[in-house]
Amino acid sequence: MRTQLWQLACLYWTTANLLAFALMGLDKRRARRGCWRISEKALFFFPVLGGSLGGMLGMYFFHHKTRHWYFRAGFPLLFLFQAFLLFFLWRWLAP
């Protein structure tokens, strides 16, 4: 049961990170083309739900939103919070 729970959690975490990474790339592409943009609230949505690492990697990989302090500080702080939360859940659920 615990193995299945961890597999589901890893799938969720991977999906949230991939979506956060992809949204940063998509918004950068739209910015270059002058098209309709993704809101900053939407760019924070998946990182808040667990995709902070993907958002951070996307931000620096695509050089997008790196001048905004709330992205530069927010994504790493979210990542630290989520890493601590994951560590404590792991310790609590470990046999």
N, C-alpha and C positions, 0 to 999 in steps of 0.2 A: 504493500500500500504506500509506504513512504517513498519507495523508488519511483512509483508512478507519479506521485505528487511532485517530486523533484524534477522528473522529466517534463511534466506539464509546466512547472515554473520556469525551467530552462527554455522551453519553447516560447512561452509568453515573453520572457526577457529578451530572447533573440529577435522575436517579431517586433517588439517595441523599439529596440535599437536599430533594426534595419529600416523601419518606417521613419524614425527620427532622422537617420542619415539620409534617406531618400528625399525627405521633405526639404532638408537644407539644400541638397543639390538641385531639386526642382525649383525652389524659390530663387536660387542664384541664377539658374538658366532663364527664368522668367524676368528677372531683374535686368539681365543683359539684353534681352529682346524687347524690353519695354512693355511687357504684357501685364495682365492682371496678376497681382502678387498674393502670396499666402500671408495671412495676418500673423503678427508676432505671437498672439495668443495661441494660434494653431501650431506655430513652431515650438512652443513650450509644452503643448499638450502631451505628446508622446514622451518627451524627457521626464515630465512629472510622473507619468505612469510607469516609469522604469527604464526608459530609453535614454538616460542622460549620457551614457558613454557614446552611443551612436550620434546623439546631437552634438556632443563635443567634437568627436572625430569628423563629423560632417562640416561643422563650423570651420575647423582648421584645414580640412582637406580641400574644401571649395572656397576658402577665404571669404566666408560669408558671415556677416553680422559680427565680425571680430572687433569693430570699433564701438559697439554698444556694450557698456559696462555690465548691464544686466544679463547679457548672454555670456560674456567672459567670466563673470563671477557666478552667475546662476547655475550654469551647467555643472561646473566642478563642485559647487556646494551640494547640488542635488545628487551628484554621483557619490560624494562622501556620505551623505545621509543614507542613500540606498545601499551602499556597501556596508555600513555599520548595521543597518536593519537586516540585511541578508546574513551577515555574520551572526548576529544574535538569534535570528530564526534558526540558522543552521545549528548553533550550539544548543538551542532549546529542543529542537527536534531530533538531534543526534542521539543514537542509542547509548 
